Amino acid sequence: MANYFSILLTLVTLIAGLLWLFDALVLKPKRKQGEPQNTVTEFGQSVFPVLAAVLVLRSFLYEPFQIPSGSMMPTLLKGDFILVEKFAYGVKDPVFRKQIVETGKPERGDIAVFKYPLEPNVDYIKRIVGLPGDRIVYRDKQLFIQPQCGNASECPPLDVKRNAVDTEQTYFSGGGSLNVYQETLGDIKHRILLDPRVRSRVPLFYEQPGTDSGEFIVPEGHYFAMGDNRDNSQDSRYWGFVPEEYLVGRAFFVWMSFEMDRSPDSVLPQWVPTGVRFERLGSIE
């Protein structure tokens, strides 16, 4: 849906720009002779600067997104509105998404927005866990990462730690509480959630030829992404890898957060917020 909007915005801006150009080159000299301005070209002249500014801002700089689910809890909650840095992983054209200028690559631990590989018109947001060439193993809810290097004997596994966290905040899924842990990926620290009621789902994982169940070798030009709510996230464990060209940008700021816990018997629609979580506004870690 987001890609359709980008195409529509580009087309409308192009049409408005052509109207503005036609007015400037053809009609403006005639108006000096007393001819009134055409209504259509006047409209194009008025909206073109605004549309052009929105197109540049949204396509190349920053784009707002809404978090639709709890797959990234506790880092991001349903009802959070975030800003995504579009130029973090390269400047791309808004229609065909071909890279124009290379500005950087995803780093381990980044929270990235990308096109869902099985349905590219849908945007997903997950944490980048595996980089090209990495060997990822996820079994018994334990994460193992073997970074790529020329000689395996010289490239030790990444130090992945998981420690329980005591917190006053309680998270729920399906009526049950979730356990909170702090996960350390080398120098990157972030919190994750695990559901003690959910068993290992290795049989449901994506099967990569030449690897064992629960093991993944990240291909060149691809990334391995996981949700922080590990037992409630459809991510690379289930459908594979994220192609580099599907990357949209890096999430970096929560600019608004709404409570979305309206009871089923409320007279108001479920999408109407019940409050504002001001404490959540700020940079995303």
C-alpha positions as CSV (number, residue, x, y, z in Angstrom):
1,M,0.0,0.0,0.0
2,A,2.8,2.4,0.9
3,N,4.4,1.8,-2.5
4,Y,1.1,2.5,-4.3
5,F,1.0,5.8,-2.4
6,S,4.5,6.7,-3.5
7,I,3.7,6.1,-7.1
8,L,0.5,8.1,-6.9
9,L,2.3,11.0,-5.1
10,T,5.0,11.0,-7.8
11,L,2.4,11.0,-10.7
12,V,0.3,13.8,-9.1
13,T,3.5,15.9,-8.5
14,L,4.6,15.3,-12.1
15,I,1.2,16.4,-13.4
16,A,1.2,19.5,-11.2
17,G,4.8,20.3,-12.3
18,L,3.8,20.1,-16.0
19,L,0.9,22.4,-15.4
20,W,3.2,24.8,-13.6
21,L,5.7,24.7,-16.4
22,F,3.1,25.1,-19.1
23,D,1.7,28.1,-17.3
24,A,5.2,29.7,-16.8
25,L,6.3,29.2,-20.5
26,V,3.0,29.6,-22.4
27,L,0.3,31.2,-20.4
28,K,2.2,33.7,-18.4
29,P,3.2,35.8,-21.4
30,K,-0.4,35.9,-22.5
31,R,-1.5,37.2,-19.1
32,K,0.7,40.2,-19.6
33,Q,-1.5,41.0,-22.5
34,G,-4.6,40.9,-20.3
35,E,-5.7,37.3,-20.7
36,P,-7.1,35.8,-17.4
37,Q,-5.3,32.9,-15.7
38,N,-6.7,29.4,-16.4
39,T,-8.2,27.8,-13.3
40,V,-6.5,24.4,-13.9
41,T,-3.0,25.8,-14.3
42,E,-3.6,28.1,-11.4
43,F,-4.3,25.1,-9.2
44,G,-1.2,23.3,-10.5
45,Q,0.9,26.4,-9.9
46,S,-0.4,26.5,-6.3
47,V,0.0,22.9,-5.2
48,F,3.2,22.0,-7.1
49,P,5.6,23.5,-4.5
50,V,3.8,21.7,-1.7
51,L,3.6,18.4,-3.5
52,A,7.3,18.6,-4.5
53,A,8.4,19.3,-0.9
54,V,6.3,16.4,0.4
55,L,7.7,14.1,-2.3
56,V,11.3,14.9,-1.5
57,L,10.8,14.7,2.2
58,R,8.9,11.4,2.1
59,S,11.0,9.7,-0.6
60,F,14.5,10.7,0.4
61,L,14.6,12.0,4.0
62,Y,11.9,10.9,6.5
63,E,8.7,8.9,6.4
64,P,6.2,8.3,9.2
65,F,5.0,4.8,10.0
66,Q,2.5,3.4,12.5
67,I,3.2,0.2,14.5
68,P,0.3,-2.1,13.7
69,S,1.1,-5.0,16.0
70,G,3.0,-6.2,19.1
71,S,5.8,-8.1,17.3
72,M,8.4,-5.5,18.3
73,M,7.4,-5.3,22.0
74,P,8.9,-4.1,24.3
75,T,10.9,-1.7,22.1
76,L,7.9,-0.6,20.0
77,L,4.2,-0.9,21.0
78,K,1.1,-1.1,19.0
79,G,-0.1,2.5,18.7
80,D,3.4,4.0,18.4
81,F,4.0,6.4,15.5
82,I,7.6,6.5,14.4
83,L,9.9,8.3,12.0
84,V,12.0,6.3,9.5
85,E,15.3,7.7,8.1
86,K,14.9,6.9,4.4
87,F,18.5,7.8,3.4
88,A,20.1,5.5,6.0
89,Y,20.5,2.6,3.6
90,G,20.9,4.5,0.3
91,V,18.9,7.1,-1.6
92,K,16.4,5.3,-3.9
93,D,13.9,6.6,-6.5
94,P,10.3,6.6,-5.1
95,V,8.8,4.5,-8.0
96,F,11.2,1.7,-9.0
97,R,13.2,1.8,-5.7
98,K,16.5,1.6,-7.5
99,Q,19.4,2.9,-5.5
100,I,20.7,6.3,-6.7
101,V,23.3,7.0,-4.1
102,E,24.8,4.6,-1.6
103,T,24.8,6.1,1.9
104,G,25.3,3.1,4.3
105,K,24.4,-0.5,5.1
106,P,22.3,-1.9,8.0
107,E,24.2,-2.7,11.2
108,R,23.5,-5.4,13.6
109,G,20.9,-4.2,16.0
110,D,19.2,-1.7,13.7
111,I,15.5,-1.5,13.7
112,A,14.6,-1.5,10.0
113,V,11.5,-1.0,8.0
114,F,11.5,-3.2,4.8
115,K,9.1,-4.6,2.2
116,Y,7.8,-8.0,3.2
117,P,9.5,-10.4,0.8
118,L,6.4,-12.5,0.3
119,E,4.2,-9.5,-0.3
120,P,6.3,-6.5,-1.2
121,N,3.4,-4.0,-1.0
122,V,3.3,-4.6,2.8
123,D,5.8,-2.9,5.1
124,Y,7.4,-4.8,8.0
125,I,9.5,-3.6,10.9
126,K,12.0,-5.9,12.7
127,R,15.5,-5.8,14.2
128,I,18.4,-6.7,12.0
129,V,20.1,-9.7,13.7
130,G,22.1,-11.3,10.9
131,L,24.3,-9.6,8.3
132,P,25.4,-11.1,4.9
133,G,27.5,-14.2,5.4
134,D,26.5,-14.8,9.0
135,R,25.5,-18.2,10.3
136,I,22.4,-17.9,12.5
137,V,21.2,-20.7,14.8
138,Y,17.9,-20.4,16.8
139,R,17.0,-23.4,18.8
140,D,15.3,-23.8,22.2
141,K,14.8,-20.0,22.0
142,Q,18.5,-19.4,22.2
143,L,20.2,-17.3,19.5
144,F,23.7,-18.1,18.1
145,I,25.5,-16.0,15.6
146,Q,28.7,-16.9,13.7
147,P,29.9,-13.8,11.8
148,Q,31.4,-14.2,8.4
149,C,35.1,-14.3,8.0
150,G,37.7,-15.7,5.6
151,N,38.9,-18.4,8.0
152,A,36.3,-19.8,10.4
153,S,39.0,-20.6,13.0
154,E,39.8,-16.9,13.2
155,C,36.2,-15.8,13.6
156,P,34.8,-16.7,17.0
157,P,31.0,-16.6,17.6
158,L,29.5,-13.3,18.5
159,D,29.0,-13.0,22.3
160,V,25.2,-13.4,22.6
161,K,23.9,-13.1,26.2
162,R,20.4,-13.2,27.6
163,N,19.7,-12.0,31.1
164,A,16.3,-11.8,32.9
165,V,15.1,-8.3,33.8
166,D,13.1,-7.2,36.8
167,T,10.7,-4.6,35.6
168,E,7.5,-3.0,36.9
169,Q,6.1,-3.1,33.3
170,T,4.2,-6.3,32.5
171,Y,3.5,-7.4,29.0
172,F,0.8,-9.8,27.9
173,S,-0.1,-12.0,25.0
174,G,-3.2,-14.1,24.7
175,G,-4.0,-13.6,28.3
176,G,-0.6,-14.7,29.6
177,S,2.3,-12.6,30.9
178,L,5.6,-12.5,29.0
179,N,9.1,-12.8,30.4
180,V,11.4,-9.8,29.9
181,Y,15.1,-10.3,29.1
182,Q,18.0,-8.1,28.1
183,E,19.8,-9.5,25.0
184,T,23.3,-8.6,24.2
185,L,24.6,-9.0,20.6
186,G,28.2,-8.1,20.9
187,D,28.1,-4.4,21.9
188,I,24.4,-4.0,21.2
189,K,21.9,-4.3,24.0
190,H,18.1,-4.4,23.8
191,R,15.2,-6.0,25.5
192,I,13.2,-9.0,24.2
193,L,10.1,-10.9,25.3
194,L,9.6,-14.7,25.5
195,D,6.3,-16.5,26.1
196,P,6.9,-19.3,28.6
197,R,3.8,-21.1,27.3
198,V,5.1,-21.4,23.8
199,R,7.3,-24.3,22.8
200,S,10.1,-24.2,20.3
201,R,8.7,-23.8,16.7
202,V,11.7,-25.1,14.8
203,P,9.6,-27.4,12.6
204,L,7.8,-24.3,11.3
205,F,11.0,-22.4,10.4
206,Y,12.1,-21.6,6.9
207,E,14.2,-24.5,5.5
208,Q,17.3,-23.3,3.7
209,P,18.9,-26.0,1.5
210,G,22.1,-27.3,2.9
211,T,21.4,-26.3,6.5
212,D,19.9,-28.0,9.5
213,S,16.5,-27.0,11.0
214,G,16.8,-23.8,12.9
215,E,20.1,-22.9,11.1
216,F,20.4,-20.1,8.5
217,I,23.3,-18.9,6.4
218,V,22.6,-15.3,5.3
219,P,23.2,-14.9,1.6
220,E,25.1,-11.9,0.2
221,G,22.9,-8.9,-0.3
222,H,20.4,-10.1,2.3
223,Y,19.7,-9.7,6.0
224,F,18.2,-11.8,8.8
225,A,15.5,-9.9,10.8
226,M,13.7,-10.8,14.0
227,G,11.0,-9.3,16.2
228,D,11.9,-8.4,19.8
229,N,8.7,-10.2,20.9
230,R,10.3,-13.5,19.9
231,D,7.3,-15.9,20.3
232,N,4.8,-13.5,18.7
233,S,6.7,-12.4,15.5
234,Q,6.5,-13.6,11.9
235,D,10.1,-12.9,10.8
236,S,13.1,-14.3,9.0
237,R,12.9,-17.5,11.0
238,Y,9.6,-18.4,9.2
239,W,10.0,-16.8,5.7
240,G,13.7,-16.3,5.0
241,F,15.8,-13.3,4.3
242,V,15.3,-9.6,3.5
243,P,16.8,-8.6,0.2
244,E,18.9,-5.4,0.4
245,E,16.7,-3.7,-2.3
246,Y,13.6,-4.2,0.0
247,L,15.0,-2.1,2.8
248,V,13.1,1.1,3.3
249,G,15.0,2.8,6.2
250,R,16.0,2.9,9.8
251,A,13.5,3.6,12.5
252,F,14.9,6.2,14.9
253,F,12.2,8.2,16.7
254,V,8.8,7.8,18.3
255,W,6.9,11.0,17.7
256,M,3.5,9.9,19.1
257,S,2.2,7.0,21.0
258,F,-1.5,6.2,21.6
259,E,-3.0,3.8,24.1
260,M,-5.1,1.3,22.1
261,D,-6.8,-0.7,24.8
262,R,-10.5,0.1,24.2
263,S,-12.8,-2.6,25.6
264,P,-14.9,-4.6,23.1
265,D,-18.2,-3.2,24.5
266,S,-17.2,0.5,24.0
267,V,-19.5,2.6,21.9
268,L,-16.5,4.0,20.1
269,P,-14.6,2.2,17.3
270,Q,-11.6,0.2,18.4
271,W,-9.2,2.4,16.4
272,V,-10.1,5.4,18.5
273,P,-7.2,5.9,21.1
274,T,-7.9,5.8,24.8
275,G,-4.9,8.0,25.8
276,V,-1.5,9.3,24.9
277,R,1.8,7.7,26.2
278,F,3.9,10.8,26.4
279,E,6.7,8.9,28.2
280,R,7.4,6.8,25.1
281,L,8.2,9.8,22.9
282,G,11.9,10.1,21.9
283,S,14.7,8.2,20.3
284,I,14.4,4.4,19.6
285,E,17.1,2.2,21.1
